[in-house]
Every structure is written in structure tokens, then in C-alpha cells.
Amino acid sequence: MKIYLYLFVSIMLAGTILPDLSFCQIKYQINLADKVNEKGEAKLNSIASNIEYIPLETNPDCLLGSDYKFELTEQYIFVFDYVNLYRFSISGKFLNRIGRQGKGPGEYIRLGADFAIDNSKKEVFLLDFRGRKILVHKYDGTFLRALKLQFSGQFMALLNEKFIIHNNNNYNRFSKNNPTYELEVINYEGKAVNLFESTLDPSEKYGLSLHFPHFYEFNNSAFYKNPFNDTIYCFRRANEMNPYALINVGKYERDKKQSDFRAGAYIRDESSLIVSTIEENKQYMFISLIKGEEFRLVYDKDTKQCTNGHTGLKNLIEGKRGANYTKGLINNLDGGFPFWPREIHNDSILIDYRYAYEFKFLDNNWFRDKEVLNKDKMEKLKKLAGRIDELDNPVIVIAR
């Protein structure tokens, strides 16, 4: 909730004209309304055959917050906790922090919710939404250059050496006198090469929401969804945005005029079903939704069927901090935590994480009567759990 409030305060609402998208064909139509109330039995071995754990080194120079985004290469793990960006080795050893808060050259005022890397150039891109710029660094943290933006951006994707950036200034407010846009594309030199008008309907009025735009990457393409729109858009090239998938929530569709705030207080909406994040690989879409609480659905692109990833697993973490992370695919590989791909690297490496304090629950009582496919992996996980201190940095979980 803390990160949602932080993002909300930073977003100014606006928008433009609904584009003509009739020339494109929707590839997938995903019906979710009947799935959120089903008890799911989705198992991890249906999407992966191996699981591994990477504890991130803990020291005073890399004490991470509680929310994260990741980027992986063959050598490194980049971890962004929405305040700082850190680089670790692929084994979890801390290497360096990238960027520094401040108002001097090469410093950021406040970072947005996304970052990007170019592994071929060994460059990292930090999005400074308050400073209206993208800061470019080497992997070792050396500052290279700044790309100025004409607007405040929180969310972005990198595609073919071009940045697709969501324009916070023009989120979902429409003006007859001042045409605005939702997305801007800029190149590595900082030059704007394309603008995209709003994906929303200008005849509608939109309330204040804690749900935000979302980018993800798959198949050498970038994908984008506005939380007020039921369409996922695809960028195969940075200058072409086409409808890709349609998500139908039926009777749980949100009243667009509804606000998540009243008299300055957050109102918990338990009547609407809202897509929060999406990840995708060759066979599946992994869809996280909010309906009062969080739900997770696995959509099979071949069979066009959805499985509820809300396992209903009654375990020892329920009621504790981070209880929503118990929802996911049943881990029948080593009997550990339910798994959910928060990021997907190279369309095949599925990335989750676990807080260190959670590992104290992995005792003999946890593993009692668990059906696992690899008992050696289960024993290895037990030993790992015994070594982790609950105040340590999180543990990266990788399935492939």
C-alpha cells in the first residue's frame, strides 16, 4: 500500500482522443469473471521443471525496501526497490548501487516506477519523474548522460533502442482546448520520435485510482495496458501500437467515475475486478487482479482456458505480513512457497521473490504430507531456510 500511495501522489491526471483501432484484430479474448471464485489447483510443474533460490547479500550498503522490480542478465541481477537501484552478481553478491538522489549533474530528484537495461551496451536507464529526465549509467554506476523529457514519466518500456514512456501529466483528464497524449516514444539521443493519443474514451469521466498503467515485454515486443481500458496493446516496433488482447471482467467491471479516495482516505473496492499486472511467455499469460484482495490467474494461450492460481493453501504465513504472496502456483517441485512469476526474463526464466522472514516457516510442519517431485531439492531448501536470518535481504526464486 505504501508504494501505491507514493505513486498516486506523483501522478497528475489527464488524457486525449480515442484512436481508431478498427483496422487491427484482437488475438486473445480472455474472460475472467467466472474464474475468481473458483478454487485453483494450478501446479508449478505445469510451467517449469526446475526451481532455484538466490539469497541476496545483506550489508549496510544494500539494505532493500519491501517492493521490488528486477532485470536479469546471464551475469547480473538488477534490483529496484522504488528508491534505489542495486546490481548483484547472478549468485547474489552485492556489486554496486546505480545513481544517487540529489539535484546535481547525474543525480535524480525522485525515481519513477520503472527502469531499463541495455545488456549489449552495458547501460542502465533510470526514470526521474520529478526531474523529467532519463539518467544513463554504466553497469558499474558511472554516469554517462541525461535525456530531458517534456513531461513527468513514471512507467516505461525499452524497445529497439527507443523508450516508450507513459505521460503522467496526461493520465485520464481530457481537455478540449489542450490536446494531450498518453505515451511518448523517444530515442537514445532524447529526441521524441512518436506520440500516441489516449487509449481511453474522451466522453467518459474518470475517478482517482490507485491502479496504474503497466508495461511488460515478450517475444521482442513491448505490451501496455491502461487500468481503465480492457485492451492490452502491443508494440512490435516503437512507432506502431496495436490491440493484442481483450480482457473481459463481466459484472465486475469498474465504474470509471469511482474514486479510490474519499476525504483523503483509501476506500477498499471489493466489487470491481481490476488487472494490476501481466507477464507472458510462449504458452501462458500470468494475470494478477485485485477484487478487494489479490487473485492470480494463469491463461493458457493454446487452450484459451484460465486456471485460478489462488491455491486456497492454508499455511502458516496467512495473516502475517506479506500474506498475499501465498497465492500462486502450488510448488510441487520442492514443496516450498507457492510461486508466481513477477517478472519473466528472455520469455523463459520466471522470477519470483520471498522475504527472508518467511523462510522461518519452512520447518518440518510446513513440509509434512507435501507431495514433491524432487525430495533432494526439498532437503536443500530446508537447509537454506535454516541459514537465512529474518532481517536479511529477500531471496530471488527462479523457475525454468
Backbone hydrogen bonds, N-H to C=O, Kabsch-Sander energy under -0.5 kcal/mol:
donor,donor_aa,acceptor,acceptor_aa,energy
5,L,1,M,-2.5
6,Y,2,K,-2.1
7,L,3,I,-2.3
8,F,4,Y,-2.6
9,V,5,L,-2.3
10,S,6,Y,-1.0
11,I,7,L,-0.7
11,I,8,F,-1.3
15,G,173,R,-1.9
21,L,19,P,-0.8
24,C,21,L,-1.5
27,K,244,Y,-1.9
28,Y,244,Y,-1.3
30,I,28,Y,-0.5
30,I,246,L,-3.2
31,N,29,Q,-0.6
32,L,30,I,-0.6
32,L,248,N,-2.9
33,A,248,N,-0.8
35,K,32,L,-1.8
36,V,32,L,-1.0
38,E,35,K,-1.4
40,G,38,E,-0.7
40,G,310,H,-1.7
42,A,308,N,-0.8
44,L,330,I,-3.1
46,S,43,K,-1.7
47,I,44,L,-2.0
48,A,44,L,-1.7
52,E,398,I,-2.4
54,I,396,I,-3.0
56,L,394,P,-1.8
57,E,92,G,-3.1
59,N,57,E,-0.5
62,C,59,N,-2.1
64,L,62,C,-0.8
69,K,80,F,-1.8
71,E,78,F,-1.7
73,T,76,Y,-2.4
77,I,88,F,-2.7
78,F,71,E,-3.2
79,V,77,I,-0.5
79,V,86,Y,-2.5
80,F,69,K,-2.7
81,D,79,V,-0.5
81,D,84,N,-2.1
83,V,84,N,-0.5
85,L,98,I,-0.7
86,Y,79,V,-2.7
87,R,96,N,-3.0
88,F,77,I,-3.0
89,S,93,K,-2.9
90,I,75,Q,-1.9
92,G,89,S,-2.1
95,L,87,R,-2.8
96,N,87,R,-1.5
98,I,85,L,-2.8
102,G,108,Y,-2.7
107,E,104,G,-2.1
108,Y,100,R,-1.9
112,G,127,L,-3.2
113,A,154,Q,-2.1
114,D,154,Q,-0.7
116,A,125,F,-1.8
118,D,123,E,-2.8
119,N,117,I,-0.5
122,K,118,D,-1.1
123,E,118,D,-2.0
124,V,137,H,-2.9
125,F,116,A,-3.1
126,L,124,V,-0.5
126,L,135,L,-2.6
127,L,114,D,-0.8
128,D,126,L,-0.8
128,D,133,K,-2.7
129,F,110,R,-0.9
129,F,127,L,-1.0
130,R,110,R,-1.4
132,R,128,D,-0.8
133,K,128,D,-1.8
134,I,147,L,-2.4
135,L,126,L,-2.6
136,V,145,R,-3.0
137,H,124,V,-2.5
137,H,135,L,-0.5
138,K,142,T,-2.7
139,Y,122,K,-1.2
141,G,138,K,-2.1
144,L,136,V,-3.2
145,R,136,V,-1.2
147,L,134,I,-3.0
148,K,146,A,-0.6
149,L,132,R,-3.1
153,G,151,F,-0.6
154,Q,166,H,-0.6
157,A,164,I,-2.0
159,L,162,K,-3.1
162,K,159,L,-0.7
163,F,186,I,-3.0
164,I,157,A,-2.9
165,I,163,F,-0.6
165,I,184,E,-3.0
166,H,155,F,-2.8
167,N,182,E,-3.0
168,N,152,S,-2.2
168,N,166,H,-1.0
169,N,152,S,-0.6
170,N,167,N,-1.2
171,Y,12,M,-1.0
171,Y,168,N,-1.2
182,E,196,F,-2.4
183,L,196,F,-1.8
184,E,165,I,-2.3
185,V,194,N,-2.8
186,I,163,F,-2.1
187,N,191,K,-2.1
188,Y,161,E,-0.7
190,G,187,N,-2.0
193,V,185,V,-3.1
194,N,185,V,-1.4
196,F,183,L,-2.8
204,E,201,D,-1.7
207,G,256,K,-3.1
214,H,225,K,-2.0
216,Y,223,F,-1.8
218,F,221,S,-2.1
221,S,218,F,-1.2
222,A,235,F,-2.3
223,F,216,Y,-3.0
224,Y,233,Y,-2.4
225,K,214,H,-2.0
229,N,226,N,-2.1
232,I,245,A,-3.0
233,Y,224,Y,-3.1
234,C,242,N,-3.6
235,F,222,A,-3.5
236,R,234,C,-0.6
236,R,240,E,-0.5
237,R,240,E,-0.5
240,E,237,R,-2.0
242,N,234,C,-2.6
242,N,240,E,-0.5
244,Y,232,I,-3.1
245,A,232,I,-1.5
246,L,28,Y,-2.9
247,I,230,D,-3.2
248,N,30,I,-3.1
248,N,246,L,-0.6
249,V,247,I,-0.6
252,Y,249,V,-2.2
253,E,250,G,-1.6
256,K,254,R,-0.7
258,Q,255,D,-2.0
260,D,208,L,-3.3
262,R,265,A,-2.2
265,A,262,R,-1.9
267,I,260,D,-2.9
268,R,266,Y,-0.5
269,D,267,I,-0.6
270,E,268,R,-0.8
273,L,252,Y,-2.6
274,I,272,S,-0.6
274,I,290,I,-2.4
276,S,288,S,-2.8
277,T,288,S,-1.1
279,E,286,F,-1.7
281,N,284,Y,-2.5
282,K,347,D,-0.7
285,M,299,Y,-2.1
286,F,279,E,-3.2
287,I,285,M,-0.7
287,I,297,L,-3.0
288,S,277,T,-2.6
288,S,286,F,-0.5
289,L,295,F,-3.0
290,I,274,I,-2.5
291,K,293,E,-3.2
292,G,269,D,-1.1
293,E,291,K,-1.9
295,F,289,L,-2.8
297,L,287,I,-2.9
298,V,307,T,-3.0
299,Y,285,M,-3.0
299,Y,297,L,-0.6
300,D,298,V,-0.6
300,D,305,Q,-3.1
301,K,283,Q,-3.0
301,K,299,Y,-0.7
304,K,300,D,-2.0
305,Q,300,D,-0.7
307,T,298,V,-2.5
309,G,296,R,-4.1
309,G,307,T,-0.5
311,T,309,G,-1.2
315,N,313,L,-1.0
318,E,315,N,-0.8
320,K,317,I,-2.8
323,A,320,K,-1.3
325,Y,322,G,-1.9
326,T,323,A,-2.0
327,K,324,N,-1.4
328,G,309,G,-1.3
329,L,339,F,-3.2
330,I,42,A,-2.8
332,N,330,I,-1.5
335,G,331,N,-0.7
339,F,329,L,-2.3
342,R,340,W,-1.0
342,R,351,I,-2.3
343,E,351,I,-1.5
345,H,349,I,-2.9
348,S,345,H,-2.0
349,I,345,H,-2.8
350,L,348,S,-0.7
350,L,399,A,-2.8
351,I,343,E,-2.9
352,D,397,V,-3.1
354,R,395,V,-2.1
356,A,392,D,-0.5
357,Y,390,E,-0.6
358,E,355,Y,-1.0
359,F,355,Y,-0.5
359,F,356,A,-1.4
360,K,357,Y,-1.1
361,F,358,E,-1.9
362,L,359,F,-1.4
363,D,361,F,-2.1
367,F,363,D,-1.6
368,R,364,N,-0.9
370,K,367,F,-2.0
372,V,370,K,-0.7
373,L,332,N,-2.2
374,N,333,L,-1.5
378,M,374,N,-1.6
379,E,375,K,-2.2
380,K,376,D,-2.0
381,L,377,K,-2.2
382,K,378,M,-2.0
383,K,379,E,-1.9
384,L,380,K,-2.0
385,A,381,L,-2.5
386,G,382,K,-1.4
387,R,383,K,-0.8
387,R,384,L,-1.2
388,I,384,L,-1.1
392,D,389,D,-2.1
395,V,354,R,-2.9
396,I,54,I,-2.7
396,I,394,P,-0.5
397,V,352,D,-2.9
398,I,52,E,-2.7
399,A,350,L,-2.4
400,R,50,N,-1.9
